[in-house]
Amino acid sequence: MNVAFYGHVRQYRNIKSEIDKNIKTVLESGQYVMGPMLKKFESELAAYHGTKYAVGLGNGTDAIWLALMALGIGPGDEVITHPNTFFATAEAIWIAGATAVFVDCQAGSKCICPGRIEAAITRKTKAIIPVHLYGQCADMTAISKIARKHKLKVIEDNAQAIGARGPKFRIGQLSDAATTSFIIQKNLGTFGDGGALVTNNAAIDAAVRRLRNHGSTARNVHSFGFNSRLDDLHAGILSAKLKHIDEYNDARRQWAARYTQGLKDCRTFDLPVELKGYRHVFHLYVIEVKKPQWRDQLLDYLVKNGVDAKTHYSIAIHQQRGYPWGKKARIVGSVANAEANAACCISLPMFPELTAKEVDYVIAKLKAWDAKYAHLAPAGKGPAQGGACGCSCK
Ligand SMILES: *Cc1c(COP(=O)(O)O)cnc(C)c1O
């Protein structure tokens, strides 16, 4: 049996008529850029988040750096984030001209550890970018408290967690802005690239609208800007899919629960942690091997057995070649949790259109591997979830 990592075509076939209808509407409207479909999708996206504004953009990376630009953050400024995220989080910071400052993640959630942030704050610090990694929210209550105390801006990198929630907060409500990506593999993905920013701040909304369209406020009137618009065709596809996002996330949660139930007795790897009171939307279901030398071995075994497993992300940002790229980034304190995550992570197939048969096949293969090596497994949690950081993180 082969189990794919993504199910893009299955998803398309399931709601083909709805997607095709919106594509046809756009094609026949004659308006393909900044047209009525984009406007419609933006209002639907704002309503979904319960924010006042949503702006469609070219991709998720642009969304982060345009948010930074709208907040006036650039050269000489520092922005705090964590190094176990997709490269683009940091990339956006230095496209804006600022310096990325990395602190460790929590051992359990893999999101930024609030307990590490204050030690990294200097006179140059302007913002924090928590990433809702793998589909689970960072602790926005703690992060926004630190931000208020030190007068810092907060931009949520929500590329991976649309539809997730915290115990007492929603995405976009405890920050200056939340950005997202609609590249096909994200929980809400178009057939290509796209991104957006949601905010309750009228000035940020207006600035990002201007920046995405050559700094234009009216025809022929320009200030400095760029070209980063969400095409109406993509907006139409996303509008059709947004109606199903809660159902898609529920399906992801259901497959995650099935993996967790099926794998709970395995001893060679740790399972993902869903924090109490959080709604994790499992963009990725990431297990962590208890011995780093097992990672590539298990990954090869899965791939050889037809399971398209991957790693997210096996090289942390500060471990990429050339770091710190001419002082574009630096680390404060130990990032042992992030490094152990990079060394031990394996992402299992995860998409709403999986079947029980496929999930059970992956579970069976993992259990067979585990049975072979369980006697060599260290007791307790492995290095990635062991929490070497000694703070209050979960
Ligand atoms: C996908 C992703 C991005 C970048 O989005 P693009 O649309 O590819 O530019 C940024 N941050 C995180 C955490 C992501 O997963």
The ligand as an SDF file (V2000), in Angstrom:
LIG
                    3D

 15 15  0  0  0  0  0  0  0  0999 V2000
    4.3650   28.2470    4.6170 C   0  0  0  0  0  0  0  0  0  0  0  0
    4.9240   29.0960    5.6850 C   0  0  0  0  0  0  0  0  0  0  0  0
    5.3180   30.4260    5.4480 C   0  0  0  0  0  0  0  0  0  0  0  0
    5.4600   31.0230    4.0850 C   0  0  0  0  0  0  0  0  0  0  0  0
    4.3820   31.0000    3.2890 O   0  0  0  0  0  0  0  0  0  0  0  0
    4.5530   31.1430    1.6970 P   0  0  0  0  0  0  0  0  0  0  0  0
    3.1530   31.3220    1.2580 O   0  0  0  0  0  0  0  0  0  0  0  0
    5.1990   29.9070    1.1980 O   0  0  0  0  0  0  0  0  0  0  0  0
    5.3780   32.3490    1.4450 O   0  0  0  0  0  0  0  0  0  0  0  0
    5.7140   31.1940    6.5300 C   0  0  0  0  0  0  0  0  0  0  0  0
    5.7540   30.6960    7.7710 N   0  0  0  0  0  0  0  0  0  0  0  0
    5.4100   29.4230    8.0340 C   0  0  0  0  0  0  0  0  0  0  0  0
    5.4690   28.9310    9.4550 C   0  0  0  0  0  0  0  0  0  0  0  0
    5.0020   28.5750    7.0060 C   0  0  0  0  0  0  0  0  0  0  0  0
    4.6770   27.3100    7.2790 O   0  0  0  0  0  0  0  0  0  0  0  0
  1  2  1  0
  2  3  1  0
  2 14  2  0
  3  4  1  0
  3 10  2  0
  4  5  1  0
  5  6  1  0
  6  7  2  0
  6  8  1  0
  6  9  1  0
 10 11  1  0
 11 12  2  0
 12 13  1  0
 12 14  1  0
 14 15  1  0
M  END
$$$$
